[in-house]
Amino acid sequence: MHSPLEIARNYVEVSIHKTNLSAFKMVILGLFAGFFIGFAGIASTTAAATIVNPSVAKLVGAMVFPAGMAMVLIAGSELFTGNTLIILAVLEKKTTVRKMLKNWLFVFIGNFLGAALVAVGVVYGHTPELFGGDLADSIVAAGASRCNLHFSDSLVRGILCNVLVCIAVWMSFAAKNVSGKLMTSFWPVMVFVLCGFEHSVADMYFGTAALLASREYGIAAEGLTLVRFIVNCIIPVTLGNIIGGAGIVGFGYWLGYLRHTPLSPVSKEQEQEEIDIAEEY
């Protein structure tokens, strides 16, 4: 297992690679992450759709959703929320703010495209007709609930969510094998879903799917509009995700592990391992 200090240093190297990708690759890899999170979104909604007890339904959905993070981490893709940790490399002066913002922008665009495409496929493939249309009702309700949040609530839930998402990414870096990465990333993601915190990329899927399903199946939902989806959900949740990921986890762990921490001598094996990790991501 890698120590927290090793994780911090390894993620700096990974961040250098991430920020040096072309805009095209950022969008393409972001598209895949959007796919994976979108798939997790419909899977979690489907798993919980017919469970009467709301607490049990929430728990079941929360236990399914981490499949999205598993695919992001293992299959290889770029997820905006996790990439807020690139702030580590900026603070270490190994990359620039401009490069970090470029990565965030193009990965965000790719994530939105991927999540929206999954929503289109789900709705117009008529997956919501499962369970006699109960799934369609659940999809619309999931999106409407996000559109009806106050700006401040969405912001705070976004902060709390990305603290946990970035901790999931951080913990996955501790593991040296696939099974370890899956086990370590599962718990923080399950917790954020169970607690009702807000993830911008997941919300890209939930909101788009709800808007499309509402129109396709004629399901009315108060407050479910494109404007409210953007203003009450995407904007504040994204800002919250940046604060939670870059401002709390990234900056906090930089202070705790990298600031004023002298580099210790490393063996050739350790140096090669860091190179392998950077190339893997």
N, C-alpha and C positions, 0 to 999 in steps of 0.2 A: 504494500500500500504506500502511496506517495504521501508525504507529510504536507500540512497546509502551506508551508514555505515553498516546497517543491511545486505544489499546485499553482501557487501564485506566479512563480518564475516560468513554469511551463505555459501558463495561459498568456503571459506576455509574449512568448515566442509564437504561440498560435495566433495571437492578435496581429502580429506583424504580417503573417501570411494572409489573414482575413482582409486586412486593409490594403494589401497589394494586389488583390484580385481585380480583374477588369470589371467594369460596370455590368457588362453582359453576363459574366459568371455570377456576379452577386445576385442579379435578377433571377437567373436560372436556378441557382441553388436556393434562393429565397422562395421560388415557386414550389420547389419540392417540400420545403418546410411547411409552407402553407397547405399543400396537399395533406401532409401527415397530420397536422393539427386539425384540419377540416375533417379528415377521416375519424379522428378521435372524437370530435364533436358530435358527429352523427351517431357514432357507436355508443357514446355515453348516453345520448338522448334516447336511442332505441332501447338500451338496456333498462332504462328507468321508466319508460313510457307507461307501462301498465301496472306498475307497483303502486298500490293504493296508499300505503304508509309513506308520507313525504320524507321522513328521516331515512328510512330504508332505501327509498328511491334515490335520494341524494348520495348515500353511501355507495350504492351499486354503481351509479354513474361516475363517482369519484374514483372508484377502483378500476374502471375501464379506461378513463381518459389518459392515464400515464402511458398508454400505448403510443400516443402521439409523440411524447418526448423520447420514448425508446427509439422510435424510427428516426427522429431528428438526430439523435446522438450516434446511433450505430450505422444507419444507412448513409449518412453524410449529407448535410444541407446547412443552410444559413438561416437562423431564427433571430429575428430582430430583438426579442426580449433577452435572449442569452447574450447577444452581441453587445448589450450595454456594458458588459464587463471589459470591453476593449479599452475602457477608461484606464485600466491598469497600465496598459502599454503607453498611453498618452502621458500619464503621471510619471512613468519611468523614462519618458522622452525617447521612446523607441519607435513611436509613430506620432503623427500630428493630429490635431483636432480636426483639420480639414479632411484628412483621410478617414477618420472615425465617422464624421458626419456623412461623408459620401457612402460609406458602408451602411450606415443606418438607413439612409434614404433609399438606396437601391434594393437593399434586403427587405425593407418595409414594403416597397412596391411589389417585389416578388411574392412576399408573404400574402399580401392582399389579393393578388391575382390568383395564387394557388388556392387560398381558402374560398374565394368567390367561385372559382371553377368547380370545386367540390360541391358547393351549395347549388350551383346550376345543375350539375349532374344528379344530385340527390333529388331535387324537386322535379325536374323534367324527366327523370327516370322513374318518377312516381313511387319512390321509396316511402314517402309519407303516407301512402295508402295502407301500410302495414297496420295490423290490429284494428281493422275497420275504420281507419282514419284517425285513430287516437294519436298516432305518431305525428300526423300533421298538426293537430292541436298542440302537442308538446313542443314542436319546432317553433310554431308561432308564439307560443307563450314564452319560450326561452328568449327569443329576440325582443319581444315586447317588454319584458321585465328589465332588460338592459337599457332600452330606449327611455324608460320611465324613471330611471335613476336621476337624482340631482347631480349636477356637475361635481360638487364637492365629494359626494359619496363615491362616484366613479373614480375620482382622483385618488382618494384614500384606498379604495379597494385595489386600484392599480398598483399603488405603492406596495401594499402588503403582498399582493400576488407575486410581483417580480422579485421581492426579497426571497421568496420561497423558490421561484423558478431558477434564479441565479445560484441559490444554494444547491439546487438539484444538479445544475451544471458543474458547480464547484466540487460537489461530492463525487460526481461521475469521474472527475479527473483524478480522484484518489485511487480509483480501481485500476488494476493492470490487465483485467480481462473483461470480456463481454458480459458475463453473468454478474460480475461485480458492478459494472456500470448500470445495468438494468435494475439491480436491487437498490443501489444507493439513490438513483434518480427517482424511483417510484414514490417514495414516501413524501417528500416535499410537494410533489405535484398533486398527489392524492389529497393532501391537507389543504392546498389552496382551492381546489375544486369543491371539497367538502364544506369549506368555510364560506363559499360564495364570493371569493375574491375575483378580480377581473383581469383577464389576459387579453391584450389587444389583438393578437393574431387569432385566438379562439373566437373573440367577439366579431372579427371580420367574417368568420363563417356563420356564427349564430345569427347575426343581424341580417346578412345577405339572404340566408336560407329562410328566415322568418318573413322578410319582405316578399320574396318570391312565392313562398308557400301560401301566404295570406292572399295574394292575387290569384294564384292558380286554383286554390280550393275555396275561395270566397269566404275566408275566415276573418272576421273583423276583430281588431285588437286596438284598444285605446292607446294612443300615443305612438303607435308603430308607423313611423314615417322615415323617409330617407334623411331629412334634415335632423330630426331628433337622434337618429342612429349615429350621425356624424358628430353632432354638437354635444349630446348628452353621454355618448359612449366612446366613440373612437378617439376623439381629441383628449378628453380628460384621462381616459385609461392609458393612452400612449404616454402622456406626460407623467402619469403616476408610475408607469413601468420604468421610465427613464430615471426618475427619482429613486425608486426602490432598487433598481439594478446598478446604475452608475453611481448614484449619490450615496446610497447606504452600503450595499455589499461591496461594490468595486472600490469606492473611496475608503470605506472602513477597513477593508482587508489590505489595501495598499498601506494605510497608516499602521496597521498591526503587523504586517509581515515584510513589506518591502522598503518603506521609508527608513532611511538611515540604517539599513541592514547590510553589512558588508558582505560581499560575495565570498563564499568559502571555496577553497580549492575543490575542483571536481575531477573525478577520474575520467579516462577516455570512455569508459562504459557509460557513465552518467551523462557525459556530453553527447554521446551517440543516441542515448535514450531520449534526451530532450529534442534532438533533431528529428528522430522518428515520430515523436508525438506531434511536433509541428507539421510534419509532412502528412500525417494521418488526418489532420483537421484542415 
